[in-house]
C-alpha cells in the first residue's frame, strides 16, 4: 500500500512566500487509512522547539469542548519519575513521541522521494506558518519531563548537571507525525497508545467513542441535568481549572465510568456488565433489537440515550438529595455528607431499579416515585437488636444500623469527632450494590402491590441478579443391579 499526497495545485506555488515553522526529512508510511511520517529529533530540539510552548499543543480533555483533542491531566508524580530517569540514566531513551495534525495543502508541503521499502517512502515535510495546530497524541509526560530537565541543565558547566546536559545533547527521540486532525480520532488514538501510565476507566469512558456503552454514557453525561458539571474524569484540580477557563461551575460527584454503567443499566443491560466486553455485547443486542428499518444503530443508540436522560431528569427533580441539589438548596459536598446515594454504588442501585421497571413493563417514572419513599439519608438509623456491647462503647448509645441499607450501601460506625453513630459508605463492591438492588426491589414490591412484578424471578433473571434456570439436563444415571436369585 502506498500513501496518496493530494495535488498541491496552485496553492503550492505560494507556499514559498510563507515563513517556515518546521521542516524535516523522514519516512512516510501508513497504518491502514492513517498516513504518518517518522524521523529522529535531537532531544535538545525537542525540548526547545517541539514543546507545548512552541509547536505542540496539549489540553486536558473536556467533554464540553469537542473542537480540539484532549488528554488526561498531568500527574506530577509520574512527571517527576520520568525526569529523575532522564537525569540519572546514561541511556535516557524516551520511546516515540506521537503528534498529530490535519493535512492542509495550503500550509503543509510533502515532497516524495524514493521508496525505500514497500509502502515506505523518503519524504521532506515542510510546515508553514498558519498550518493547522499540532497536537500531542502520546508522550505528554515525557515531553514535559524532558523540557523540565533541559531547563535545569542547559547552562551547566560542571558536575552532574553538565553530564546530564551532554547526554541530552547526544540523544535523539523518535517523532511520529500522524496526518490526522479530527479531535475524536486523535483522542481515540491516545486511548489506544498511552501505555506508559494506565488510563483511568472514567477518562476512557469519555474519550473513547469506539464502543456503544461509552457513546451512550457520553450522551447521558452531556444531556442529563444531574451530571452537568458534576462528573469526574480528570483530577479535581484539573476539572476546576477547565471550568474556570470556560466560566462554568464544577462540583465533582460521580465518576464518568459509574455514569456509563448506570446509563447502560437503564438501557437494559442491568448488572450484566461484569466486563467491558460483556456490557458491550448486551448493549449491542439491545440496540439491534430496537433498530427498525430505515434507521441506523447509531440513531437507535441516541434514541435510547434520550430515554435515559428523560428518566434521569425526572429522578433528579424528585429523589431526596438530588432534588435539593436541583433546587439549589444543597451543595454536592453537603449531599455527600448526608446521603448514601452520593456514592457510585447508590447510583447503580437507582439505575438498576429503573432498569427493572422497564424489564417488568412498568412505568420507570412510577418506580422513581417509589424510590423517593426510601430512606436514603445516612442518619436513617435504628437500634440494632443483634448488636453486642463488645465495642467498648457501653457508656455511649447502643450500636445502631441503617434501617434499609446496612451491610450493602451502609456501614454504621462511631464518629468520635461528632460523638454520634454514622452510616458511612460500605464501598462500591458488586456484592454490596447487587444486594442493595435486591433489597430495594423487594421493598418496592412490598409497599406497592401494583409494582409487585418488579421483584419477580423473571425480572431478576433479565436484570442479571438471578441465574437463568437450566433445563432438566441428563437423566440421572441408574446403576444396574444383578437379578435376584431364584
KOLPAMAR-273074 format. One record per residue (C-alpha): residue number from 1; z, x, y. Coordinates in steps of 0.5 Angstrom, whole numbers, plus 500, padded with zeros to 3 digits. Each point is the difference from the previous one (the first is absolute). Layout:
N
<resi = NUM, up = Z, east = X, north = Y> $
...
***
This chain:
486
<resi = 1, up = 500, east = 500, north = 500> $
<resi = 2, up = 498, east = 503, north = 507> $
<resi = 3, up = 503, east = 497, north = 507> $
<resi = 4, up = 496, east = 497, north = 505> $
<resi = 5, up = 500, east = 502, north = 507> $
<resi = 6, up = 498, east = 495, north = 505> $
<resi = 7, up = 494, east = 502, north = 504> $
<resi = 8, up = 502, east = 502, north = 507> $
<resi = 9, up = 494, east = 498, north = 503> $
<resi = 10, up = 500, east = 500, north = 508> $
<resi = 11, up = 508, east = 501, north = 500> $
<resi = 12, up = 499, east = 506, north = 497> $
<resi = 13, up = 497, east = 503, north = 506> $
<resi = 14, up = 505, east = 499, north = 505> $
<resi = 15, up = 506, east = 503, north = 495> $
<resi = 16, up = 499, east = 507, north = 503> $
<resi = 17, up = 502, east = 497, north = 507> $
<resi = 18, up = 507, east = 499, north = 498> $
<resi = 19, up = 506, east = 504, north = 499> $
<resi = 20, up = 502, east = 502, north = 493> $
<resi = 21, up = 506, east = 498, north = 497> $
<resi = 22, up = 500, east = 504, north = 494> $
<resi = 23, up = 494, east = 503, north = 495> $
<resi = 24, up = 501, east = 502, north = 493> $
<resi = 25, up = 496, east = 502, north = 494> $
<resi = 26, up = 502, east = 497, north = 494> $
<resi = 27, up = 498, east = 497, north = 493> $
<resi = 28, up = 498, east = 493, north = 500> $
<resi = 29, up = 500, east = 495, north = 494> $
<resi = 30, up = 502, east = 493, north = 498> $
<resi = 31, up = 506, east = 496, north = 497> $
<resi = 32, up = 496, east = 494, north = 498> $
<resi = 33, up = 498, east = 497, north = 506> $
<resi = 34, up = 504, east = 504, north = 504> $
<resi = 35, up = 497, east = 507, north = 504> $
<resi = 36, up = 504, east = 506, north = 501> $
<resi = 37, up = 500, east = 507, north = 503> $
<resi = 38, up = 505, east = 505, north = 498> $
<resi = 39, up = 501, east = 507, north = 503> $
<resi = 40, up = 506, east = 505, north = 501> $
<resi = 41, up = 503, east = 500, north = 506> $
<resi = 42, up = 504, east = 506, north = 503> $
<resi = 43, up = 508, east = 498, north = 500> $
<resi = 44, up = 500, east = 502, north = 507> $
<resi = 45, up = 495, east = 496, north = 502> $
<resi = 46, up = 502, east = 494, north = 496> $
<resi = 47, up = 507, east = 501, north = 504> $
<resi = 48, up = 497, east = 501, north = 507> $
<resi = 49, up = 493, east = 495, north = 499> $
<resi = 50, up = 500, east = 496, north = 494> $
<resi = 51, up = 507, east = 497, north = 502> $
<resi = 52, up = 503, east = 493, north = 502> $
<resi = 53, up = 500, east = 502, north = 508> $
<resi = 54, up = 493, east = 502, north = 500> $
<resi = 55, up = 494, east = 498, north = 495> $
<resi = 56, up = 504, east = 496, north = 495> $
<resi = 57, up = 504, east = 493, north = 501> $
<resi = 58, up = 505, east = 497, north = 495> $
<resi = 59, up = 504, east = 494, north = 501> $
<resi = 60, up = 506, east = 496, north = 497> $
<resi = 61, up = 497, east = 494, north = 496> $
<resi = 62, up = 500, east = 494, north = 504> $
<resi = 63, up = 499, east = 493, north = 496> $
<resi = 64, up = 499, east = 497, north = 507> $
<resi = 65, up = 494, east = 505, north = 502> $
<resi = 66, up = 494, east = 501, north = 496> $
<resi = 67, up = 496, east = 503, north = 505> $
<resi = 68, up = 502, east = 507, north = 497> $
<resi = 69, up = 502, east = 503, north = 494> $
<resi = 70, up = 508, east = 502, north = 499> $
<resi = 71, up = 504, east = 504, north = 495> $
<resi = 72, up = 508, east = 500, north = 498> $
<resi = 73, up = 504, east = 502, north = 505> $
<resi = 74, up = 502, east = 508, north = 501> $
<resi = 75, up = 506, east = 502, north = 496> $
<resi = 76, up = 504, east = 505, north = 503> $
<resi = 77, up = 503, east = 503, north = 493> $
<resi = 78, up = 493, east = 500, north = 497> $
<resi = 79, up = 497, east = 504, north = 506> $
<resi = 80, up = 506, east = 505, north = 500> $
<resi = 81, up = 499, east = 501, north = 493> $
<resi = 82, up = 492, east = 502, north = 501> $
<resi = 83, up = 502, east = 504, north = 506> $
<resi = 84, up = 505, east = 504, north = 496> $
<resi = 85, up = 495, east = 501, north = 495> $
<resi = 86, up = 495, east = 503, north = 505> $
<resi = 87, up = 505, east = 504, north = 503> $
<resi = 88, up = 503, east = 503, north = 493> $
<resi = 89, up = 494, east = 501, north = 495> $
<resi = 90, up = 495, east = 505, north = 500> $
<resi = 91, up = 495, east = 495, north = 497> $
<resi = 92, up = 500, east = 494, north = 506> $
<resi = 93, up = 495, east = 496, north = 496> $
<resi = 94, up = 500, east = 493, north = 503> $
<resi = 95, up = 494, east = 497, north = 496> $
<resi = 96, up = 495, east = 496, north = 503> $
<resi = 97, up = 500, east = 496, north = 507> $
<resi = 98, up = 496, east = 494, north = 500> $
<resi = 99, up = 498, east = 497, north = 506> $
<resi = 100, up = 495, east = 494, north = 502> $
<resi = 101, up = 495, east = 498, north = 505> $
<resi = 102, up = 495, east = 495, north = 501> $
<resi = 103, up = 493, east = 503, north = 500> $
<resi = 104, up = 496, east = 498, north = 506> $
<resi = 105, up = 494, east = 504, north = 501> $
<resi = 106, up = 500, east = 500, north = 508> $
<resi = 107, up = 506, east = 504, north = 499> $
<resi = 108, up = 500, east = 504, north = 494> $
<resi = 109, up = 494, east = 504, north = 497> $
<resi = 110, up = 500, east = 502, north = 493> $
<resi = 111, up = 495, east = 506, north = 498> $
<resi = 112, up = 498, east = 500, north = 493> $
<resi = 113, up = 499, east = 507, north = 496> $
<resi = 114, up = 499, east = 502, north = 493> $
<resi = 115, up = 502, east = 496, north = 494> $
<resi = 116, up = 505, east = 505, north = 497> $
<resi = 117, up = 502, east = 495, north = 494> $
<resi = 118, up = 497, east = 494, north = 498> $
<resi = 119, up = 502, east = 495, north = 505> $
<resi = 120, up = 504, east = 505, north = 505> $
<resi = 121, up = 496, east = 503, north = 506> $
<resi = 122, up = 502, east = 505, north = 505> $
<resi = 123, up = 500, east = 497, north = 507> $
<resi = 124, up = 502, east = 501, north = 507> $
<resi = 125, up = 504, east = 495, north = 503> $
<resi = 126, up = 501, east = 499, north = 508> $
<resi = 127, up = 505, east = 495, north = 503> $
<resi = 128, up = 498, east = 499, north = 508> $
<resi = 129, up = 505, east = 497, north = 505> $
<resi = 130, up = 500, east = 493, north = 500> $
<resi = 131, up = 500, east = 500, north = 492> $
<resi = 132, up = 504, east = 494, north = 496> $
<resi = 133, up = 507, east = 502, north = 499> $
<resi = 134, up = 502, east = 505, north = 494> $
<resi = 135, up = 506, east = 497, north = 496> $
<resi = 136, up = 505, east = 503, north = 496> $
<resi = 137, up = 499, east = 498, north = 493> $
<resi = 138, up = 504, east = 504, north = 496> $
<resi = 139, up = 504, east = 506, north = 502> $
<resi = 140, up = 504, east = 498, north = 506> $
<resi = 141, up = 507, east = 503, north = 498> $
<resi = 142, up = 496, east = 507, north = 498> $
<resi = 143, up = 496, east = 500, north = 507> $
<resi = 144, up = 506, east = 499, north = 504> $
<resi = 145, up = 505, east = 505, north = 496> $
<resi = 146, up = 494, east = 505, north = 501> $
<resi = 147, up = 500, east = 498, north = 507> $
<resi = 148, up = 507, east = 501, north = 501> $
<resi = 149, up = 501, east = 507, north = 496> $
<resi = 150, up = 494, east = 502, north = 504> $
<resi = 151, up = 503, east = 499, north = 507> $
<resi = 152, up = 506, east = 503, north = 498> $
<resi = 153, up = 497, east = 507, north = 498> $
<resi = 154, up = 493, east = 500, north = 503> $
<resi = 155, up = 503, east = 505, north = 506> $
<resi = 156, up = 505, east = 504, north = 495> $
<resi = 157, up = 499, east = 508, north = 500> $
<resi = 158, up = 505, east = 502, north = 494> $
<resi = 159, up = 505, east = 498, north = 495> $
<resi = 160, up = 499, east = 494, north = 495> $
<resi = 161, up = 496, east = 496, north = 505> $
<resi = 162, up = 495, east = 505, north = 501> $
<resi = 163, up = 499, east = 500, north = 492> $
<resi = 164, up = 499, east = 492, north = 501> $
<resi = 165, up = 495, east = 501, north = 505> $
<resi = 166, up = 496, east = 505, north = 497> $
<resi = 167, up = 500, east = 495, north = 493> $
<resi = 168, up = 498, east = 494, north = 504> $
<resi = 169, up = 494, east = 505, north = 504> $
<resi = 170, up = 498, east = 502, north = 493> $
<resi = 171, up = 500, east = 493, north = 497> $
<resi = 172, up = 495, east = 494, north = 500> $
<resi = 173, up = 500, east = 493, north = 498> $
<resi = 174, up = 495, east = 496, north = 497> $
<resi = 175, up = 498, east = 494, north = 504> $
<resi = 176, up = 496, east = 494, north = 498> $
<resi = 177, up = 497, east = 495, north = 505> $
<resi = 178, up = 498, east = 493, north = 497> $
<resi = 179, up = 495, east = 497, north = 504> $
<resi = 180, up = 503, east = 493, north = 500> $
<resi = 181, up = 503, east = 497, north = 506> $
<resi = 182, up = 503, east = 493, north = 497> $
<resi = 183, up = 507, east = 499, north = 501> $
<resi = 184, up = 501, east = 496, north = 494> $
<resi = 185, up = 496, east = 505, north = 496> $
<resi = 186, up = 504, east = 506, north = 502> $
<resi = 187, up = 507, east = 497, north = 499> $
<resi = 188, up = 498, east = 499, north = 493> $
<resi = 189, up = 497, east = 507, north = 499> $
<resi = 190, up = 507, east = 502, north = 503> $
<resi = 191, up = 504, east = 496, north = 495> $
<resi = 192, up = 496, east = 503, north = 494> $
<resi = 193, up = 500, east = 507, north = 502> $
<resi = 194, up = 507, east = 501, north = 503> $
<resi = 195, up = 504, east = 503, north = 494> $
<resi = 196, up = 504, east = 506, north = 504> $
<resi = 197, up = 505, east = 494, north = 501> $
<resi = 198, up = 501, east = 494, north = 497> $
<resi = 199, up = 498, east = 494, north = 504> $
<resi = 200, up = 505, east = 494, north = 500> $
<resi = 201, up = 498, east = 494, north = 497> $
<resi = 202, up = 500, east = 496, north = 507> $
<resi = 203, up = 495, east = 505, north = 503> $
<resi = 204, up = 496, east = 499, north = 494> $
<resi = 205, up = 500, east = 492, north = 501> $
<resi = 206, up = 498, east = 500, north = 507> $
<resi = 207, up = 495, east = 506, north = 500> $
<resi = 208, up = 496, east = 499, north = 493> $
<resi = 209, up = 495, east = 494, north = 501> $
<resi = 210, up = 497, east = 501, north = 493> $
<resi = 211, up = 505, east = 495, north = 496> $
<resi = 212, up = 501, east = 493, north = 501> $
<resi = 213, up = 507, east = 500, north = 500> $
<resi = 214, up = 500, east = 505, north = 506> $
<resi = 215, up = 495, east = 496, north = 503> $
<resi = 216, up = 504, east = 493, north = 499> $
<resi = 217, up = 506, east = 504, north = 503> $
<resi = 218, up = 497, east = 503, north = 506> $
<resi = 219, up = 497, east = 493, north = 502> $
<resi = 220, up = 507, east = 497, north = 499> $
<resi = 221, up = 504, east = 505, north = 504> $
<resi = 222, up = 495, east = 500, north = 506> $
<resi = 223, up = 500, east = 492, north = 500> $
<resi = 224, up = 507, east = 497, north = 498> $
<resi = 225, up = 505, east = 500, north = 505> $
<resi = 226, up = 506, east = 502, north = 496> $
<resi = 227, up = 496, east = 507, north = 499> $
<resi = 228, up = 497, east = 501, north = 507> $
<resi = 229, up = 503, east = 507, north = 503> $
<resi = 230, up = 506, east = 500, north = 494> $
<resi = 231, up = 496, east = 503, north = 494> $
<resi = 232, up = 501, east = 507, north = 499> $
<resi = 233, up = 495, east = 505, north = 497> $
<resi = 234, up = 502, east = 507, north = 504> $
<resi = 235, up = 507, east = 503, north = 502> $
<resi = 236, up = 503, east = 495, north = 505> $
<resi = 237, up = 500, east = 505, north = 506> $
<resi = 238, up = 492, east = 500, north = 499> $
<resi = 239, up = 500, east = 493, north = 500> $
<resi = 240, up = 504, east = 499, north = 506> $
<resi = 241, up = 495, east = 506, north = 504> $
<resi = 242, up = 494, east = 496, north = 498> $
<resi = 243, up = 503, east = 493, north = 502> $
<resi = 244, up = 502, east = 503, north = 507> $
<resi = 245, up = 493, east = 503, north = 501> $
<resi = 246, up = 497, east = 493, north = 499> $
<resi = 247, up = 505, east = 496, north = 504> $
<resi = 248, up = 502, east = 497, north = 493> $
<resi = 249, up = 508, east = 499, north = 498> $
<resi = 250, up = 501, east = 502, north = 493> $
<resi = 251, up = 506, east = 499, north = 495> $
<resi = 252, up = 500, east = 502, north = 493> $
<resi = 253, up = 501, east = 495, north = 495> $
<resi = 254, up = 496, east = 500, north = 493> $
<resi = 255, up = 496, east = 506, north = 498> $
<resi = 256, up = 493, east = 499, north = 499> $
<resi = 257, up = 500, east = 500, north = 493> $
<resi = 258, up = 505, east = 495, north = 499> $
<resi = 259, up = 496, east = 495, north = 504> $
<resi = 260, up = 494, east = 502, north = 496> $
<resi = 261, up = 504, east = 498, north = 494> $
<resi = 262, up = 502, east = 494, north = 503> $
<resi = 263, up = 493, east = 498, north = 502> $
<resi = 264, up = 497, east = 501, north = 493> $
<resi = 265, up = 506, east = 496, north = 497> $
<resi = 266, up = 499, east = 494, north = 504> $
<resi = 267, up = 492, east = 500, north = 499> $
<resi = 268, up = 502, east = 499, north = 492> $
<resi = 269, up = 502, east = 507, north = 498> $
<resi = 270, up = 507, east = 498, north = 500> $
<resi = 271, up = 504, east = 506, north = 496> $
<resi = 272, up = 495, east = 502, north = 496> $
<resi = 273, up = 499, east = 507, north = 504> $
<resi = 274, up = 503, east = 505, north = 496> $
<resi = 275, up = 495, east = 505, north = 502> $
<resi = 276, up = 494, east = 500, north = 506> $
<resi = 277, up = 495, east = 499, north = 494> $
<resi = 278, up = 504, east = 494, north = 497> $
<resi = 279, up = 500, east = 497, north = 507> $
<resi = 280, up = 493, east = 501, north = 502> $
<resi = 281, up = 498, east = 497, north = 493> $
<resi = 282, up = 504, east = 494, north = 501> $
<resi = 283, up = 497, east = 499, north = 507> $
<resi = 284, up = 493, east = 502, north = 498> $
<resi = 285, up = 500, east = 494, north = 495> $
<resi = 286, up = 504, east = 495, north = 506> $
<resi = 287, up = 494, east = 502, north = 505> $
<resi = 288, up = 495, east = 499, north = 494> $
<resi = 289, up = 502, east = 493, north = 498> $
<resi = 290, up = 500, east = 498, north = 507> $
<resi = 291, up = 494, east = 502, north = 502> $
<resi = 292, up = 495, east = 495, north = 501> $
<resi = 293, up = 492, east = 500, north = 500> $
<resi = 294, up = 497, east = 502, north = 507> $
<resi = 295, up = 507, east = 505, north = 502> $
<resi = 296, up = 502, east = 507, north = 498> $
<resi = 297, up = 506, east = 502, north = 497> $
<resi = 298, up = 502, east = 504, north = 507> $
<resi = 299, up = 499, east = 493, north = 503> $
<resi = 300, up = 505, east = 497, north = 495> $
<resi = 301, up = 505, east = 505, north = 501> $
<resi = 302, up = 500, east = 499, north = 507> $
<resi = 303, up = 501, east = 492, north = 499> $
<resi = 304, up = 506, east = 502, north = 495> $
<resi = 305, up = 503, east = 504, north = 506> $
<resi = 306, up = 499, east = 495, north = 505> $
<resi = 307, up = 504, east = 495, north = 495> $
<resi = 308, up = 506, east = 505, north = 499> $
<resi = 309, up = 500, east = 501, north = 508> $
<resi = 310, up = 501, east = 493, north = 501> $
<resi = 311, up = 505, east = 499, north = 495> $
<resi = 312, up = 504, east = 506, north = 502> $
<resi = 313, up = 499, east = 498, north = 508> $
<resi = 314, up = 504, east = 493, north = 497> $
<resi = 315, up = 505, east = 504, north = 497> $
<resi = 316, up = 501, east = 505, north = 506> $
<resi = 317, up = 502, east = 494, north = 504> $
<resi = 318, up = 505, east = 497, north = 495> $
<resi = 319, up = 503, east = 504, north = 495> $
<resi = 320, up = 507, east = 503, north = 503> $
<resi = 321, up = 500, east = 506, north = 503> $
<resi = 322, up = 492, east = 500, north = 501> $
<resi = 323, up = 501, east = 494, north = 504> $
<resi = 324, up = 505, east = 503, north = 505> $
<resi = 325, up = 495, east = 506, north = 501> $
<resi = 326, up = 494, east = 496, north = 501> $
<resi = 327, up = 504, east = 496, north = 506> $
<resi = 328, up = 502, east = 507, north = 503> $
<resi = 329, up = 508, east = 499, north = 498> $
<resi = 330, up = 501, east = 505, north = 495> $
<resi = 331, up = 497, east = 508, north = 500> $
<resi = 332, up = 498, east = 503, north = 494> $
<resi = 333, up = 506, east = 504, north = 500> $
<resi = 334, up = 504, east = 494, north = 500> $
<resi = 335, up = 496, east = 497, north = 495> $
<resi = 336, up = 501, east = 506, north = 495> $
<resi = 337, up = 508, east = 500, north = 501> $
<resi = 338, up = 500, east = 492, north = 499> $
<resi = 339, up = 495, east = 498, north = 495> $
<resi = 340, up = 498, east = 502, north = 492> $
<resi = 341, up = 493, east = 499, north = 501> $
<resi = 342, up = 499, east = 505, north = 505> $
<resi = 343, up = 499, east = 505, north = 494> $
<resi = 344, up = 494, east = 500, north = 497> $
<resi = 345, up = 503, east = 497, north = 493> $
<resi = 346, up = 501, east = 494, north = 504> $
<resi = 347, up = 493, east = 500, north = 503> $
<resi = 348, up = 498, east = 500, north = 493> $
<resi = 349, up = 505, east = 494, north = 498> $
<resi = 350, up = 497, east = 496, north = 505> $
<resi = 351, up = 493, east = 502, north = 499> $
<resi = 352, up = 500, east = 498, north = 492> $
<resi = 353, up = 504, east = 493, north = 502> $
<resi = 354, up = 494, east = 499, north = 504> $
<resi = 355, up = 495, east = 502, north = 494> $
<resi = 356, up = 504, east = 496, north = 495> $
<resi = 357, up = 499, east = 494, north = 504> $
<resi = 358, up = 492, east = 501, north = 500> $
<resi = 359, up = 500, east = 501, north = 493> $
<resi = 360, up = 504, east = 494, north = 499> $
<resi = 361, up = 495, east = 496, north = 504> $
<resi = 362, up = 506, east = 498, north = 505> $
<resi = 363, up = 499, east = 501, north = 508> $
<resi = 364, up = 502, east = 507, north = 502> $
<resi = 365, up = 503, east = 497, north = 506> $
<resi = 366, up = 505, east = 496, north = 497> $
<resi = 367, up = 502, east = 505, north = 496> $
<resi = 368, up = 501, east = 504, north = 506> $
<resi = 369, up = 504, east = 495, north = 503> $
<resi = 370, up = 504, east = 500, north = 493> $
<resi = 371, up = 501, east = 508, north = 502> $
<resi = 372, up = 503, east = 498, north = 506> $
<resi = 373, up = 506, east = 497, north = 497> $
<resi = 374, up = 502, east = 506, north = 496> $
<resi = 375, up = 506, east = 505, north = 502> $
<resi = 376, up = 496, east = 506, north = 503> $
<resi = 377, up = 506, east = 503, north = 504> $
<resi = 378, up = 504, east = 506, north = 498> $
<resi = 379, up = 506, east = 496, north = 502> $
<resi = 380, up = 499, east = 494, north = 495> $
<resi = 381, up = 506, east = 503, north = 495> $
<resi = 382, up = 504, east = 496, north = 496> $
<resi = 383, up = 506, east = 503, north = 496> $
<resi = 384, up = 498, east = 503, north = 493> $
<resi = 385, up = 504, east = 496, north = 494> $
<resi = 386, up = 499, east = 506, north = 496> $
<resi = 387, up = 502, east = 506, north = 505> $
<resi = 388, up = 505, east = 505, north = 498> $
<resi = 389, up = 505, east = 503, north = 505> $
<resi = 390, up = 499, east = 507, north = 497> $
<resi = 391, up = 496, east = 501, north = 506> $
<resi = 392, up = 507, east = 503, north = 503> $
<resi = 393, up = 499, east = 495, north = 506> $
<resi = 394, up = 505, east = 495, north = 498> $
<resi = 395, up = 503, east = 499, north = 507> $
<resi = 396, up = 493, east = 498, north = 502> $
<resi = 397, up = 497, east = 494, north = 499> $
<resi = 398, up = 498, east = 498, north = 493> $
<resi = 399, up = 493, east = 503, north = 498> $
<resi = 400, up = 494, east = 496, north = 502> $
<resi = 401, up = 493, east = 499, north = 497> $
<resi = 402, up = 494, east = 497, north = 504> $
<resi = 403, up = 499, east = 492, north = 498> $
<resi = 404, up = 493, east = 501, north = 497> $
<resi = 405, up = 497, east = 507, north = 500> $
<resi = 406, up = 506, east = 504, north = 497> $
<resi = 407, up = 497, east = 506, north = 496> $
<resi = 408, up = 493, east = 498, north = 502> $
<resi = 409, up = 499, east = 501, north = 507> $
<resi = 410, up = 507, east = 501, north = 502> $
<resi = 411, up = 506, east = 505, north = 498> $
<resi = 412, up = 506, east = 498, north = 503> $
<resi = 413, up = 504, east = 506, north = 503> $
<resi = 414, up = 506, east = 501, north = 504> $
<resi = 415, up = 498, east = 503, north = 507> $
<resi = 416, up = 506, east = 504, north = 503> $
<resi = 417, up = 497, east = 500, north = 507> $
<resi = 418, up = 501, east = 492, north = 501> $
<resi = 419, up = 505, east = 499, north = 495> $
<resi = 420, up = 496, east = 495, north = 496> $
<resi = 421, up = 496, east = 499, north = 494> $
<resi = 422, up = 493, east = 500, north = 501> $
<resi = 423, up = 494, east = 499, north = 496> $
<resi = 424, up = 495, east = 506, north = 500> $
<resi = 425, up = 493, east = 500, north = 497> $
<resi = 426, up = 500, east = 502, north = 493> $
<resi = 427, up = 493, east = 504, north = 500> $
<resi = 428, up = 493, east = 497, north = 499> $
<resi = 429, up = 500, east = 501, north = 493> $
<resi = 430, up = 495, east = 496, north = 496> $
<resi = 431, up = 506, east = 498, north = 495> $
<resi = 432, up = 504, east = 498, north = 506> $
<resi = 433, up = 495, east = 496, north = 504> $
<resi = 434, up = 497, east = 496, north = 494> $
<resi = 435, up = 507, east = 498, north = 498> $
<resi = 436, up = 501, east = 497, north = 507> $
<resi = 437, up = 493, east = 497, north = 500> $
<resi = 438, up = 502, east = 496, north = 493> $
<resi = 439, up = 507, east = 498, north = 504> $
<resi = 440, up = 496, east = 497, north = 506> $
<resi = 441, up = 495, east = 496, north = 496> $
<resi = 442, up = 505, east = 497, north = 495> $
<resi = 443, up = 505, east = 499, north = 507> $
<resi = 444, up = 494, east = 496, north = 503> $
<resi = 445, up = 498, east = 496, north = 494> $
<resi = 446, up = 507, east = 498, north = 499> $
<resi = 447, up = 501, east = 498, north = 507> $
<resi = 448, up = 493, east = 497, north = 501> $
<resi = 449, up = 498, east = 495, north = 494> $
<resi = 450, up = 493, east = 500, north = 503> $
<resi = 451, up = 499, east = 507, north = 499> $
<resi = 452, up = 503, east = 501, north = 493> $
<resi = 453, up = 494, east = 503, north = 497> $
<resi = 454, up = 501, east = 506, north = 505> $
<resi = 455, up = 504, east = 502, north = 494> $
<resi = 456, up = 496, east = 498, north = 494> $
<resi = 457, up = 498, east = 505, north = 495> $
<resi = 458, up = 493, east = 499, north = 502> $
<resi = 459, up = 502, east = 502, north = 507> $
<resi = 460, up = 504, east = 506, north = 498> $
<resi = 461, up = 494, east = 503, north = 495> $
<resi = 462, up = 495, east = 499, north = 505> $
<resi = 463, up = 504, east = 504, north = 505> $
<resi = 464, up = 502, east = 505, north = 495> $
<resi = 465, up = 507, east = 499, north = 500> $
<resi = 466, up = 499, east = 498, north = 492> $
<resi = 467, up = 496, east = 503, north = 495> $
<resi = 468, up = 495, east = 495, north = 497> $
<resi = 469, up = 501, east = 497, north = 494> $
<resi = 470, up = 497, east = 503, north = 494> $
<resi = 471, up = 496, east = 496, north = 494> $
<resi = 472, up = 503, east = 499, north = 493> $
<resi = 473, up = 498, east = 507, north = 498> $
<resi = 474, up = 499, east = 502, north = 493> $
<resi = 475, up = 503, east = 496, north = 494> $
<resi = 476, up = 507, east = 503, north = 498> $
<resi = 477, up = 499, east = 505, north = 494> $
<resi = 478, up = 503, east = 497, north = 494> $
<resi = 479, up = 502, east = 505, north = 494> $
<resi = 480, up = 497, east = 498, north = 493> $
<resi = 481, up = 505, east = 498, north = 495> $
<resi = 482, up = 500, east = 501, north = 493> $
<resi = 483, up = 499, east = 494, north = 496> $
<resi = 484, up = 507, east = 497, north = 497> $
<resi = 485, up = 501, east = 502, north = 492> $
<resi = 486, up = 498, east = 494, north = 495> $
***
